Amino acid sequence: MEQAQTWLQSCKIYLEKRVAVLFFLGFSSGLPILLVFSTLSFWLREAGVSRASIGFFSWIALAYAFKWVWAPFVDRLSIPLLTRWLGRRRSWLLLSQLAIVLSLSAMALSDPHANLTLFAIAALVVAYSSATQDIVIDAYRIESAPEKFQAAMAAAYMTGYRLAMIMAGAGSLAIAAMASPTDEYLLSAWSVSYFVMAACMGVGIITTFVCHEPEYQDKQSEKLKQVEMKLKHQHLPTFVARFLAWLDIAVVAPFSDFFKRYGKHALLILLLIGTYRISDIVMGIMANPFYVDMGYTKGEVAAISKVFGVIMTLVGAGLGGILLTRYSTYSILFLGAFLVVITNLIFAVLAFVGKDLALLTLIISLDNMSAGIATTAFITYLSKLTNIEFSATQYALFSSMMLLFPKFIAGFSGVYVDGFGYVNFFISSALIGVPVLGLIVVLKKVIEE
């Protein structure tokens, strides 16, 4: 009975208002990424763009890997008028969300055949605006609640995120399919789909207006640093001393703080961060082109994703959040990474067998469940590594490292498929995730001992 009560108590945390807010912000965060990643690759492949070009096109998503560059400015700078009205976090949220709406609309009005460069620029703006939104939401999550809520908030965020990905993936495909009278490529169908996706960003915009602004505790430390810098540079004008103080707090301190706290283990932690999602990301860019080449229609992929994908997303993210309240973060990190490896191997089986709707259903179900568990665990892990005093900058650095190397490698995925085929590609994408399992075991031992 005591064990059952403990599980019940673990579930009750999802009723917290702060947890619910993260569900809707997670939806806003998860919607844009597939629209410049796998959904976009489906559009381009259906339009006749080569697999190699689609692979290189995926480098647009590298914007997410470089968000640490401008994160210090998002973390510390105020937006005229907006910040006074909404506060620092919510003003940046609104600005980034409006930019996403406008750039998605620009993609909807563009034709990749007529002007691929203009199309790519609009997609790039979506990626940079979305990455900025992620910086703010990550900081908001860490600052708006104590550590005991972080696992549940990460799970709620991940549930909203994955549902948005299904909307941007299966949903956008279904809308494009319904807007086209045949299965032939029709530009206007994709335009309708992307306009609908732009409208769905209203969920995030409404949430930005109704959620609370987190309290800041950095003003005093910033004033002390300004005094310290002025004493060191008494010969400099006051505004220069203040700028040096800001630079130290916003840019230098977040990076030095991490290495001071984790010492000799810092590099191992950064290696895990940089490789944890490599198997999933490298495979992901070729998933939709694979469906097209295997003969699946937009409607078939969308229908399976809408039913089984939604169910397993909820199961995976919710289960991940509950498991994290009962077991160590490293244990759940290992479970998530292991499930991703297995899922990629099943993709290889499907590539070998050929078109099979039952097997595709199994793969999409397992993929959503494993991604829900793995990403919830990873978000919680990164949140625990983050010092709340530098929340936006440090988390942006961690999440950027998570994407940088995998996204770069993923850019060559189309070339690899052309040279070696889908079966070898999926097996290889699974195998590159195996060393990550060993790294988790090593870190669990050295950190928890």
C-alpha positions in Angstrom: 0.0 0.0 0.0 2.8 2.4 0.9 4.4 1.7 -2.5 1.1 2.5 -4.3 0.7 5.7 -2.3 4.2 6.7 -3.3 3.4 6.3 -7.0 0.1 8.2 -6.5 2.0 11.1 -4.8 4.5 11.0 -7.7 1.6 11.5 -10.2 -0.2 14.3 -8.2 2.6 16.8 -9.0 1.3 17.1 -12.5 -1.7 19.0 -11.1 0.5 22.0 -10.2 -0.3 25.2 -12.1 3.4 25.8 -12.8 3.6 22.3 -14.4 0.6 23.0 -16.6 2.1 26.2 -17.9 5.2 24.3 -19.1 2.9 22.0 -21.0 1.7 24.8 -23.2 5.1 26.4 -23.5 6.4 23.0 -24.5 3.9 23.0 -27.3 5.1 26.4 -28.5 8.7 25.2 -28.3 8.2 21.9 -30.1 6.1 23.2 -33.0 8.7 25.0 -35.2 11.6 22.6 -35.2 10.1 19.9 -37.4 8.9 22.6 -39.8 12.6 23.3 -40.6 13.7 19.7 -40.1 11.9 16.4 -41.0 8.6 17.9 -42.2 10.5 20.3 -44.4 12.5 17.3 -45.8 9.2 15.6 -46.7 8.1 18.7 -48.6 11.4 19.1 -50.4 11.6 15.4 -51.3 8.1 15.4 -52.6 9.0 18.5 -54.6 11.8 16.5 -56.3 14.8 17.9 -54.3 17.7 15.4 -54.1 18.4 13.5 -50.9 21.9 15.0 -50.7 20.5 18.6 -50.9 17.9 17.7 -48.2 20.7 16.5 -46.0 22.6 19.7 -46.4 19.4 21.7 -46.0 19.1 20.3 -42.5 22.1 22.4 -41.5 19.5 25.2 -41.1 18.6 23.6 -37.8 22.2 24.2 -36.6 20.8 27.5 -35.4 19.7 25.6 -32.3 23.3 24.5 -31.8 24.7 28.1 -31.7 22.1 29.7 -29.5 24.6 30.0 -26.7 26.2 32.8 -28.7 23.3 35.2 -28.2 21.9 33.6 -25.0 23.8 36.1 -22.8 22.0 39.0 -24.4 18.6 37.3 -24.1 19.4 36.5 -20.5 20.4 40.0 -19.5 19.1 42.6 -22.0 15.7 44.3 -21.7 13.5 45.1 -24.7 12.3 48.7 -24.8 8.6 49.0 -23.7 7.9 45.3 -23.9 10.1 44.4 -20.8 8.4 47.1 -18.8 5.0 45.7 -19.8 5.6 42.0 -19.6 8.9 41.5 -17.8 12.2 40.3 -19.2 11.4 36.6 -19.8 7.9 37.1 -21.2 8.9 40.0 -23.4 11.6 37.9 -25.1 9.0 35.1 -25.4 6.5 37.2 -27.2 9.1 38.7 -29.6 10.4 35.3 -30.6 6.9 33.9 -31.0 5.8 36.7 -33.3 9.0 36.3 -35.4 8.2 32.5 -35.8 4.6 33.3 -36.9 5.9 35.8 -39.5 8.7 33.6 -40.9 6.5 30.5 -41.1 4.0 32.6 -43.1 6.9 33.7 -45.4 7.7 30.0 -46.0 4.1 29.3 -46.8 4.2 32.1 -49.4 7.5 30.8 -50.9 8.2 28.3 -53.6 11.4 26.1 -53.2 11.4 25.5 -57.0 11.2 29.2 -57.9 13.6 30.6 -55.3 15.3 28.1 -53.0 17.5 30.8 -51.5 14.6 32.9 -50.3 12.9 29.8 -49.0 16.0 28.9 -47.1 16.3 32.4 -45.6 12.7 32.2 -44.3 13.4 28.7 -42.8 16.6 30.1 -41.2 14.6 32.9 -39.5 12.2 30.3 -38.2 15.1 28.3 -36.7 16.8 31.3 -35.1 13.5 32.7 -33.7 12.6 29.2 -32.4 16.1 28.8 -30.8 15.6 32.2 -29.1 12.2 31.1 -27.8 13.8 27.9 -26.4 16.5 30.0 -24.5 13.7 31.9 -22.7 11.5 28.9 -22.0 14.4 26.9 -20.5 15.3 29.8 -18.3 11.7 30.3 -17.3 11.3 26.7 -16.4 14.4 26.7 -14.1 13.6 30.0 -12.5 9.8 29.6 -11.9 9.9 26.6 -9.5 12.2 24.9 -7.0 14.1 21.7 -7.9 11.4 19.3 -6.6 9.1 20.4 -9.4 11.8 20.3 -12.2 11.3 16.6 -13.2 7.5 17.1 -13.5 7.9 20.4 -15.3 10.4 18.7 -17.7 7.9 15.9 -18.3 5.0 18.4 -18.9 7.2 20.4 -21.2 8.2 17.3 -23.1 4.6 16.1 -23.4 3.6 19.4 -24.9 6.8 19.4 -27.0 6.2 16.0 -28.4 2.5 16.7 -29.1 3.5 19.8 -31.0 6.0 17.7 -33.0 3.2 15.4 -33.9 1.2 18.4 -34.9 4.1 19.7 -37.0 4.8 16.3 -38.3 1.7 14.1 -38.7 -0.6 17.1 -38.5 1.1 19.2 -41.2 1.3 16.1 -43.5 -2.4 15.4 -42.9 -3.4 19.0 -43.7 -1.2 19.0 -46.8 -2.8 15.7 -47.9 -6.4 17.0 -47.3 -5.5 20.2 -49.2 -4.4 18.2 -52.2 -7.0 16.3 -54.3 -4.4 13.7 -55.3 -1.2 12.3 -53.9 0.8 14.4 -56.4 2.9 17.3 -55.2 1.0 20.5 -54.9 2.6 23.7 -53.6 -0.6 25.3 -52.5 -1.3 22.3 -50.2 2.0 22.8 -48.4 1.3 26.5 -48.2 -2.0 25.9 -46.4 -0.3 23.5 -44.0 2.4 26.0 -43.0 -0.2 28.8 -42.6 -2.1 26.5 -40.2 1.2 25.8 -38.3 1.8 29.6 -38.0 -1.7 29.9 -36.5 -1.0 27.2 -34.0 1.7 29.4 -32.4 -1.2 31.2 -30.9 -1.1 28.6 -28.1 2.3 29.9 -27.0 1.4 33.6 -27.4 -1.7 33.2 -25.2 0.4 31.3 -22.6 2.9 34.1 -22.6 0.2 36.6 -21.7 -1.3 34.5 -18.9 1.8 33.0 -17.2 3.6 34.8 -14.4 7.0 36.5 -14.7 9.7 34.7 -12.6 11.4 36.7 -9.8 15.0 37.7 -10.4 17.7 37.5 -7.8 20.7 38.7 -9.8 20.4 42.5 -9.3 22.4 42.6 -6.2 25.3 40.4 -7.6 25.3 42.6 -10.7 25.7 45.8 -8.6 28.5 44.2 -6.5 30.3 43.2 -9.7 30.0 46.7 -11.0 31.5 48.1 -7.8 34.3 45.5 -8.1 35.1 46.3 -11.7 35.0 50.0 -11.0 37.6 49.6 -8.2 39.8 47.6 -10.6 39.4 50.1 -13.4 39.2 53.4 -11.6 40.8 55.2 -14.5 38.0 54.2 -16.8 34.7 56.0 -17.2 31.7 54.7 -15.2 29.8 53.4 -18.2 32.9 51.4 -19.3 33.2 49.8 -15.8 29.5 49.0 -15.9 29.8 47.4 -19.3 32.8 45.3 -18.2 30.7 44.2 -15.2 27.8 43.2 -17.4 30.2 41.3 -19.8 31.7 39.4 -16.9 28.3 38.4 -15.4 26.5 37.7 -18.8 29.3 36.0 -20.7 32.3 35.0 -18.6 30.8 33.9 -15.3 28.3 31.3 -16.7 31.0 29.3 -18.4 33.6 29.6 -15.6 31.0 28.7 -13.0 30.3 25.3 -14.6 34.0 24.3 -14.6 34.4 25.4 -11.0 31.5 23.3 -9.8 32.3 20.1 -11.7 36.1 20.3 -11.9 37.8 17.2 -13.5 34.4 15.7 -14.4 33.3 18.7 -16.5 34.7 17.5 -19.8 33.1 14.0 -19.4 29.7 15.7 -18.7 30.2 17.9 -21.8 31.0 14.9 -23.9 27.8 13.2 -22.8 25.8 16.3 -23.5 27.3 16.6 -27.0 26.6 13.0 -27.9 23.5 11.9 -26.0 21.1 12.4 -28.9 23.4 11.7 -31.8 21.7 8.4 -32.8 18.2 10.0 -32.8 19.1 13.2 -34.6 21.3 11.6 -37.3 18.5 9.1 -38.1 15.7 11.7 -37.9 16.6 13.7 -41.0 16.1 10.7 -43.3 13.0 9.3 -41.7 10.5 11.2 -43.9 12.4 10.8 -47.1 12.5 7.1 -46.2 8.8 7.0 -45.9 8.4 8.7 -49.3 10.9 6.3 -51.0 9.2 3.3 -49.4 5.9 4.3 -51.0 4.0 5.5 -47.9 1.6 8.4 -48.5 1.3 11.5 -46.4 -2.1 10.3 -45.2 -0.8 6.9 -44.0 2.2 8.4 -42.1 0.0 11.1 -40.6 -2.8 8.7 -39.5 -0.4 6.3 -37.7 1.4 9.2 -36.0 -1.8 10.9 -34.9 -3.2 7.8 -33.1 -0.2 5.7 -31.9 2.2 8.6 -31.9 0.1 10.7 -29.6 -0.6 7.9 -27.2 3.0 6.8 -26.9 4.2 10.4 -26.6 2.0 10.8 -23.5 3.1 7.5 -22.1 6.8 8.1 -22.7 6.9 11.7 -21.3 4.7 10.9 -18.4 6.5 7.7 -17.5 9.8 9.4 -17.8 8.8 12.1 -15.3 7.5 9.5 -12.8 10.6 7.3 -13.1 12.8 10.3 -12.5 11.1 10.9 -9.1 11.9 7.3 -8.1 15.3 6.4 -9.8 18.5 8.2 -10.5 18.7 10.6 -13.5 21.6 8.6 -14.9 19.6 5.4 -14.8 16.7 6.9 -16.8 19.2 8.5 -19.2 20.6 5.1 -19.9 17.1 3.6 -20.4 16.2 6.3 -22.9 19.4 6.0 -24.9 19.0 2.3 -25.0 15.5 2.5 -26.3 16.6 4.9 -29.1 19.2 2.5 -30.3 16.7 -0.3 -30.4 14.2 1.8 -32.3 16.8 2.7 -35.0 17.5 -1.0 -35.5 13.8 -1.7 -36.1 13.9 1.0 -38.8 16.6 -1.1 -40.4 14.3 -4.1 -40.3 11.5 -2.1 -42.0 14.0 -1.0 -44.7 14.9 -4.6 -45.3 11.3 -6.0 -45.2 9.7 -3.2 -47.3 6.5 -1.4 -47.0 4.6 -2.7 -44.0 2.0 -0.6 -42.1 1.9 -2.8 -39.0 5.7 -2.6 -38.6 5.6 1.2 -39.3 3.0 1.5 -36.5 5.3 -0.4 -34.1 8.2 1.8 -35.1 6.4 5.1 -34.7 5.0 4.0 -31.3 8.4 2.9 -30.0 10.1 6.0 -31.4 7.7 8.4 -29.6 7.8 6.5 -26.3 11.6 6.2 -26.3 12.0 9.9 -27.3 9.6 10.9 -24.5 11.6 9.0 -21.8 15.0 10.0 -23.2 14.3 13.7 -23.7 12.5 14.1 -20.3 15.5 12.6 -18.6 17.9 14.7 -20.5 16.1 18.0 -19.9 16.0 17.1 -16.1 19.7 16.3 -16.2 20.6 19.6 -17.9 18.4 21.5 -15.5 20.2 20.0 -12.5 23.6 21.0 -14.1 22.4 24.6 -14.4 23.1 27.3 -11.9 19.9 29.4 -11.5 22.0 32.6 -11.4 23.0 31.9 -15.1 20.0 29.9 -16.1 19.4 31.1 -19.7 23.1 31.2 -20.7 24.2 27.9 -19.2 21.2 25.9 -20.3 21.6 27.4 -23.8 25.2 26.3 -23.8 24.3 22.7 -22.8 21.4 22.3 -25.2 23.4 23.8 -28.0 26.2 21.3 -27.4 23.6 18.6 -27.5 22.8 19.5 -31.1 26.0 20.8 -32.6 27.9 17.6 -33.5 24.8 15.5 -34.2 23.3 18.1 -36.5 26.6 18.5 -38.4 26.9 14.7 -38.9 23.2 14.5 -39.9 23.9 16.9 -42.8 25.8 14.0 -44.5 23.0 11.5 -44.0 21.6 11.9 -47.5 25.0 11.2 -49.0 25.4 8.1 -46.8 22.0 6.7 -47.9 22.8 7.3 -51.6 26.1 5.4 -51.1 25.1 2.5 -48.8 21.3 2.3 -48.7 18.7 2.7 -45.9 19.4 -0.6 -44.1 23.1 0.2 -43.5 22.2 3.8 -42.6 19.8 2.8 -39.9 22.1 0.2 -38.4 25.0 2.7 -38.4 22.8 5.4 -36.7 22.0 2.8 -34.0 25.6 1.8 -33.5 26.9 5.4 -33.0 24.5 5.5 -30.0 26.2 2.5 -28.2 29.3 4.4 -26.9 26.8 6.9 -25.2 25.6 4.0 -23.0 29.1 3.3 -21.8 29.7 7.0 -21.1 26.5 7.2 -19.0 27.7 4.2 -16.9 31.1 5.8 -16.4 29.6 9.1 -15.3 27.1 7.5 -13.0 30.0 5.7 -11.3 32.3 8.8 -10.9 29.6 11.3 -10.0 27.5 9.3 -7.6 30.3 7.5 -5.8 
